[in-house]
Amino acid sequence: MAIVHELSWSTSRARTFDSCRRKYYHDYYLSWLGWGRNADPERRKAYLLKKMTRMPMFAGDVVHRAIAEYYARRDQGQTWGADDAIQWAVTELRRGYKESRDGGWKAKPAKSVRLAEHHYHEARIDEPSGEAAKYGKRYVDRITECLRTFFGAPELAQCRDVQPGDWLACEEMSTFELFDTKIFAVPDFAFVDRQATADAGGATAVQIIDWKTGAPRDADRFQLEVYAFYAKEHWGVDPLRTTAVDVYLGDGSLVEVHVTEDVLQRALATIEASLNEMKAVHFDADASKGDPAAFPMVPESEAARTCSSCGYREMCDRV
Ligand code: SF4
């Protein structure tokens, strides 16, 4: 069945929409259909740039995959501790770095690591000067710190030890519907909280966990609130029986959202407003590439802050 271009919503899509409309256009419209080797050159270029990542994101992804690997191995009855996970993750980080640097990503761009730092020849990735080694060490240290927290923090014992039969989700992308629109969500980990369920006389209580490898952001809390709707749609859990937690693995801090009726109504209103803004500029990217002018770039005055880490710099002439 052919994939059809349609408007969908996710918290990351909403963040991109708010940070730069042109980036939003490149991510969700111009890059559409760019996956074919014989695609329209402009669509293909946008698609390849969209598939790039940066070291902070790549390192975060490696930590997420290491934690998912821990759960997969536990499910198979294997023991996999902090040292095993760190070794696995650092090896994966180095493999991805080399794949990007040596051009190995070209064979399968959608499934490979291509770093914007290499594409744009950034000074921080310069090897002869030693800058690349310093930069890489920063992320080896971050990965190590995050995984030591996951395996060692007493506050995370419940997450680590929960029985496989109580797991509900682990890094799986799913969708649900709100306002007749597909909403994408990828909870990092979710499980039935047996103790809270028993305390409530048997009404199922669920915990949804988001692993964070960077610093806290204002948008983090909103993302947790969206998961409460996900829990209702996917597992039929009363959103008010859902606790969503951001775990900042860098320093071990936890931020919990206890869902209330007010929280739900506020989140719903925010999603609706965001969707309405997106609908106002939506067009069918199967039929045309649209008008980029309808999606303005961030002003020059904000370029240093917003464009310096964006993968589309060459398309916007902001290299
Ligand atoms: S380079 Fe700047 S203007 Fe262009 S898409 Fe990226 S953030 Fe937006």
Boltz pocket constraint, residues with backbone or C-beta under 6 A from the ligand:
constraints:
  - pocket:
      binder: B
      contacts: [[A, 20], [A, 21], [A, 22], [A, 23], [A, 24], [A, 26], [A, 296], [A, 297], [A, 298], [A, 303], [A, 306], [A, 307], [A, 310], [A, 311], [A, 312], [A, 313], [A, 316], [A, 318]]
      max_distance: 6.0
